[in-house]
């Protein structure tokens, strides 16, 4: 059965939103695309949007510890994958974001190889989006 954020329990929803908010706060620009991504994920999992935070004082170890409280490795992976998706929502990936995701992921029991796979998947997605815009705009 595929992972469905709407089926997360309250603890998993809180950890999911906490992890995304943490990643959002690493980027001092807080792009509209990243904020929109955060809001969409909150709606998808049924999180109360009034409780959304765009700033976090958590540390890498806090987020990794929170993820480790989730028994289901697939849900931990899903959250990490979406942390990556949030960071690339503005089509820019900062070195500290990459380092942070590897730090959190490995501390949460996710292998470096799996995290590499996530980043490769995300890069293909960005290339696909850019190619789509090129196709739309060519020959105008």
C-alpha positions as CSV (number, residue, x, y, z in Angstrom):
1,X,0.0,0.0,0.0
2,X,1.5,3.4,-1.0
3,X,2.3,5.9,1.7
4,X,-0.6,8.4,2.1
5,X,0.0,11.4,4.4
6,X,-3.7,11.6,5.1
7,X,-3.3,8.2,6.8
8,X,-0.5,9.4,9.1
9,X,-1.4,9.3,12.8
10,X,-1.2,12.7,14.7
11,X,2.3,12.1,15.9
12,X,3.5,11.3,12.3
13,X,1.7,14.4,11.0
14,X,3.4,16.6,13.6
15,X,6.8,15.1,12.8
16,X,6.2,15.5,9.1
17,X,5.3,19.2,9.4
18,X,8.1,19.8,11.9
19,X,10.6,18.3,9.5
20,X,9.4,20.4,6.6
21,X,9.2,23.6,8.6
22,X,12.8,22.9,9.7
23,X,14.0,22.7,6.1
24,X,12.0,25.8,5.2
25,X,13.8,27.8,7.9
26,X,17.2,26.9,6.5
27,X,16.5,29.0,3.5
28,X,16.6,32.6,4.5
29,X,14.7,33.6,1.4
30,X,11.6,31.5,2.1
31,X,10.5,31.5,-1.5
32,X,6.8,31.5,-2.4
33,X,7.2,28.0,-4.0
34,X,8.6,26.5,-0.8
35,X,5.8,28.1,1.4
36,X,3.2,26.8,-1.0
37,X,4.8,23.3,-0.9
38,X,4.6,23.4,2.9
39,X,0.9,24.5,2.9
40,X,0.0,21.8,0.3
41,X,1.6,19.1,2.3
42,X,-0.2,20.3,5.4
43,X,-3.6,20.1,3.6
44,X,-2.7,16.7,2.2
45,X,-2.1,15.2,5.6
46,X,-4.9,16.9,7.3
47,X,-2.6,19.1,9.5
48,X,-4.2,22.2,11.0
49,X,-2.8,25.0,8.9
50,X,-3.2,27.4,11.7
51,X,-0.4,25.5,13.5
52,X,2.1,25.7,10.6
53,X,5.4,27.2,11.5
54,X,7.8,28.7,8.9
55,X,10.6,29.2,11.4
56,X,12.2,26.5,13.5
57,X,14.7,26.5,16.3
58,X,15.2,22.8,16.1
59,X,18.6,21.2,15.4
60,X,19.5,18.4,13.0
61,X,19.6,16.0,15.9
62,X,16.1,17.1,17.0
63,X,14.6,16.3,13.6
64,X,16.5,13.0,13.3
65,X,15.3,12.0,16.8
66,X,11.7,12.8,15.9
67,X,12.0,10.8,12.7
68,X,13.4,7.8,14.7
69,X,10.2,7.8,16.8
70,X,8.4,6.7,13.6
71,X,8.6,2.9,13.5
72,X,7.7,2.6,9.8
73,X,10.9,3.1,7.8
74,X,8.8,3.8,4.6
75,X,7.2,6.8,6.4
76,X,10.6,8.1,7.5
77,X,11.9,7.8,3.9
78,X,8.7,9.5,2.6
79,X,9.3,12.4,5.0
80,X,13.0,12.7,4.0
81,X,12.0,12.6,0.3
82,X,9.6,15.4,0.9
83,X,12.2,17.4,2.8
84,X,14.2,17.2,-0.5
85,X,11.2,18.2,-2.5
86,X,10.6,21.2,-0.4
87,X,14.2,22.3,-0.7
88,X,14.1,22.1,-4.5
89,X,10.6,23.7,-4.8
90,X,12.3,27.0,-5.7
91,X,14.7,25.2,-8.2
92,X,17.6,26.0,-6.0
93,X,19.4,23.6,-3.7
94,X,21.8,25.0,-1.1
95,X,24.9,23.1,0.1
96,X,23.7,23.4,3.7
97,X,20.4,21.9,2.8
98,X,22.1,18.9,1.1
99,X,24.4,18.4,4.2
100,X,21.4,18.7,6.5
101,X,19.3,16.1,4.7
102,X,22.2,13.6,4.7
103,X,22.8,14.3,8.4
104,X,19.2,13.9,9.3
105,X,18.7,10.9,7.0
106,X,21.6,8.9,8.2
107,X,20.8,9.6,11.9
108,X,17.3,8.4,11.2
109,X,18.5,5.1,9.9
110,X,18.3,5.8,6.2
111,X,21.3,4.7,4.1
112,X,23.4,7.1,2.2
113,X,22.7,5.0,-1.0
114,X,18.9,5.6,-0.5
115,X,19.4,9.3,0.1
116,X,21.6,9.4,-3.1
117,X,18.6,7.8,-4.9
118,X,16.3,10.5,-3.5
119,X,18.5,13.3,-4.8
120,X,18.9,11.7,-8.2
121,X,15.2,11.3,-8.5
122,X,14.7,14.9,-7.4
123,X,17.2,16.1,-10.0
124,X,15.4,14.3,-12.8
125,X,12.2,15.9,-11.7
126,X,13.7,19.4,-11.9
127,X,15.2,18.6,-15.3
128,X,11.7,17.4,-16.4
129,X,10.1,20.6,-15.3
130,X,12.7,22.8,-17.0
131,X,12.4,20.8,-20.2
132,X,8.6,21.2,-20.0
133,X,8.9,25.0,-19.8
134,X,11.4,25.0,-22.7
135,X,8.9,23.1,-24.8
136,X,6.1,25.5,-23.9
137,X,8.2,28.6,-24.7
138,X,10.0,27.5,-27.8
139,X,9.0,28.9,-31.2
140,X,7.0,31.8,-29.7
